[in-house]
Amino acid sequence: MFHLSKIKHTLHLQPHLLSLPLFDAIKGELEMQFLDKVITNLGLCISVYDIFSIDGGFIFPGDGCSTYEVIVRLVMFRPSVGEILRGKIEESNEDGLRCKFLFIPSYLHSN
């Protein structure tokens, strides 16, 4: 249900973020870009787990942003096919369903 996914990403840091420590600025930007978003073939991003590497810091002509290549692991929510989730429907409207899931370890389930 929860998986770690390692990805390589090109990240552009805005100039106002350069006053922060580099690691904090990059982690903050990664969280803004990925948290609560569905990534194709990976699932729903829950958290930035860790950052393996940060390379670059190049500023290209005509661009005020610093560009970095980062390798990061993300905690992803991706249920397996056939996996049963227990939850409660919170809201239903023309846009879809909003559910609250109960994450109970499989050894506690009673069939």
C-alpha positions in Angstrom: 0.0 0.0 0.0 2.8 2.4 0.9 6.0 2.4 -1.2 9.3 4.3 -1.5 9.9 5.6 -5.0 13.2 7.0 -6.1 13.1 9.7 -8.8 15.4 12.1 -10.5 14.0 15.6 -10.8 15.2 18.9 -12.3 14.4 21.6 -9.7 14.3 25.4 -10.2 14.9 27.4 -7.0 13.6 30.9 -7.1 16.1 33.6 -6.0 14.2 34.5 -2.8 14.8 30.9 -1.5 18.6 31.2 -1.8 18.7 32.9 1.6 17.6 29.6 3.2 20.0 26.6 3.8 20.2 24.8 0.5 18.8 21.5 1.9 15.8 23.2 3.5 15.0 25.2 0.4 15.2 22.1 -1.9 13.1 20.0 0.5 10.5 22.8 0.7 10.2 23.1 -3.1 10.0 19.3 -3.5 7.2 19.2 -1.0 5.3 22.0 -2.7 5.7 20.2 -6.1 4.9 16.6 -5.1 2.9 16.4 -1.8 -0.8 15.4 -2.3 -0.2 14.9 -6.0 -0.7 11.8 -8.1 2.3 10.8 -10.1 1.7 8.6 -13.1 2.7 4.9 -12.4 3.8 5.7 -8.9 0.7 6.8 -6.9 -0.2 9.6 -4.5 2.8 11.3 -2.9 2.5 11.3 0.9 6.0 12.6 1.9 9.5 13.4 0.9 11.4 10.6 2.6 15.0 11.6 1.9 17.3 13.3 -0.6 20.1 11.2 -2.1 22.0 13.8 -4.1 21.9 17.5 -5.1 23.9 18.5 -8.2 24.1 21.7 -10.1 23.2 25.2 -8.9 23.5 26.5 -12.4 21.9 29.8 -13.4 21.1 29.8 -17.1 21.2 33.0 -19.2 17.9 34.9 -19.0 16.7 32.9 -16.0 17.1 34.1 -12.4 16.5 30.6 -10.9 19.2 28.2 -9.7 18.7 24.8 -11.4 19.5 21.6 -9.5 19.3 17.9 -10.4 18.1 16.0 -7.3 17.6 12.4 -6.6 14.9 11.9 -4.0 12.8 9.1 -2.4 9.1 9.8 -2.0 6.6 7.9 0.2 3.8 6.9 -2.2 0.3 5.6 -1.5 -0.4 2.9 -4.2 -2.8 0.1 -3.2 -2.3 -3.2 -5.0 -4.9 -4.6 -7.4 -7.4 -6.5 -5.3 -6.3 -4.9 -2.0 -9.3 -4.1 0.2 -9.3 -0.7 1.9 -11.6 0.0 4.8 -13.0 3.6 4.9 -15.8 6.0 5.3 -17.4 8.2 2.7 -17.1 11.8 4.0 -18.7 13.6 1.1 -20.2 12.9 -2.4 -20.8 15.5 -5.1 -20.5 15.9 -8.9 -16.7 16.2 -8.5 -16.4 12.8 -6.9 -16.0 11.1 -3.5 -14.1 12.2 -0.5 -13.2 9.3 1.8 -11.5 8.8 5.1 -9.5 5.6 5.1 -8.6 3.5 8.1 -5.1 2.1 7.8 -5.2 -1.1 9.9 -2.3 -3.6 9.6 -3.3 -6.7 7.7 -2.6 -9.0 10.8 -5.4 -7.2 12.7 -8.0 -7.7 10.1 -10.6 -10.3 10.9 -12.2 -12.0 7.9 
